[in-house]
Amino acid sequence: MRGSLASRRYAKSLLTLALDKGVDKEIFADMQLVATTVSDNVELRSLLKSPIVKSDKKNEILNTIFGSKVNPLTTSFIKMVAENGRENILGMIANSFIQAHKEHNNIAMIEVTSAIALDQVQKDKILKLVASHGVANAEMTEKIDPSLMGGFIVRFGDQQIDASILKRFNNLKQELVNN
């Protein structure tokens, strides 16, 4: 929990600085790269969490990985995080930055769970459905759950739209039990 609070604070500071310098989109792309790299690389995560490896060595490794690929502000930020001994939460900071950037730009995250992969026409219809519920600017993530049998479930904010066949079957079952 403490890492979560610290990661949000670091992310908020980086976002403020990036907005002041007018490089928020570049830093957003950099933080996506950092989040993906840390998430996908077990060895890197272990290294960042290791109390045996010194912070300066971790900083050197992080600079080797990201130095030439990211904005100088990102490089300086990663160095500062490592110098403060917080490199173990670098992935959390990157994810917190991504979330804060999306919130700043009023981009709502919606999660769509369906029985099969959706085509673009279906995705567009779901985005229109969500827009009718007051979410104008949305970014969609998809999950596949064959147990739904058909249809979809959309989650955004604290709302959920369940248009799945499984839900309809369960409603019908409940009706039959009650009658």
N, C-alpha and C positions, 0 to 999 in steps of 0.2 A: 504494500500500500504506500509506503514512504517513497519508493522508487517511482510510483505512479504520479504522486504529487510533484516530486522533483522533475520528472520528465515533462509534465505540463508547464511547469515554470520555465524550464530551459526552452521549451518549444515556443512559449509565448514571447519570451525575450528575443529569440531568433526571428520570429515572425515580425515583431515590432521593428527590429533592426533592418530586416529585409524590405519591409514596406517603406521605411524611411529612405533606404538607398535605391528603391525602385527595382529591386531584383527578386521580388517575391516569387515570380513564376520560375526563375532559374533555381532558386533555393528549394522550391517545391519539388522540382525534378530531381535535384540532388538528394533530398530527403527520401524520395521514393527509391532512388538507387541505394541509399544507405539501408533503408528498411528492408528492402529485398535481399541485399547482400548479407546482412546480419541474419535475417530469417532463414535464408537458404543454406547457410554455411555453418554446420555444427561446430567445426574446428574453431572458426572465428568467434562464435558465441562462447565456447569454452575458454578461449584465450582471454576474451574481454572480462570474463567472470573470475579468472584465476587470480588468487591473491599472491601467488608465487612470482608471476611475471610483473616486473616493475612498470609503472605508468609510462615512463619515458620510452621503454621498449614497445609497449602497446601503441603509443603515439606514433612511433616510427613505422610500425606495421600498418596502422591506419592511414598514415600519410602515403605509404607505398601503394596501398589499395586504392585510395580515393584522390590523392593529391593532384594528379594531372587530369582527372575526370570531372572535377567539380569546380564550382565558383570559388575564388579565393576567400570569400566570406565563409563559405562552408568549411574550407580547410582550416581557417582560423578558429571557427566554432568547435570543430572536432578536436583540435589541439587544446582549446580551453577546457573542454569537457574532460579530456584525458588528464590534463594537469590538475583538475579539481578532483580526480579520483572517481569520476562518475562514468567512465567508459563502459562499465557493466550495464548501464541503462541506455546506451546509445541507440539501440533498436527501438526502445520505448519512446525515447525523445523524438526519433524520426517519425514514428507513428503518431505521436501527439502533435507534431508539427503538421503532418498531413491533415489530420482531423481539424486542427485550428485554422489552417489555411482554407479548407472547405467551408468551415463555419463562417469565416470572414467573408468569403465570396458567395455566401448563401446557397451553397450546394448541399442539397439533402441527399443522404444515402438511403437507397431503398434496396431491400433484399427480396428477390423473387425466388420462390421454391416451386418447381414444377416437376411433373412426372417424366418429361422428356425435355431435351434442349429446345429453346424457343428460337424461332426465326425472327428476322428483323421486323416484319409486319406485326407479329405478336408483341414484340418488345415495345414498338411504337404505340400500340393500343394500350398496353399497360402504363406507359408513361403518360398518355392522355388521361387514363383513369385516375392516376395519382394526381395529375394536374387539376382534375375536377375536385379533388379533395384539398386543394390549396398549396400543393407543392409544385411550383413552377419550374425550378431548376433542380433536376435530380440526376444522380449517378447510380446506375443499377449494377448490382452484383447478383449472380445467379447460382442456385444450388439445384441439384437434381435429386429427387426423392421418388423412386418408382412406387412407393407405397401409397402415394396420392391417387394413383390410377388414372388421373387426368386432371385438367384444370391447373390452378396455381394458387399460391398464397403469397401475398405482398405484405411486407412489413416496412413501415417508415415511421420514424419517431416512435410514439407510443400507440400507433394505430396498426391494425391488421385487417386486410381484406382476404377472406378465405373463400375462394371460388373453386375449391377442389371437389372432385367426385367423392373422395373419402368423406369429406364434410357432409355432403348431400346424403350419402349412405348412412352415416351416423345419425343425421337428423331424421331420416325416414325410420331407422331402427328405433329411435327414441319415441317417435310418434306411435309406432306399432306397440311398443311396450306400454305406453301411457293409455292407449285405447283398449 
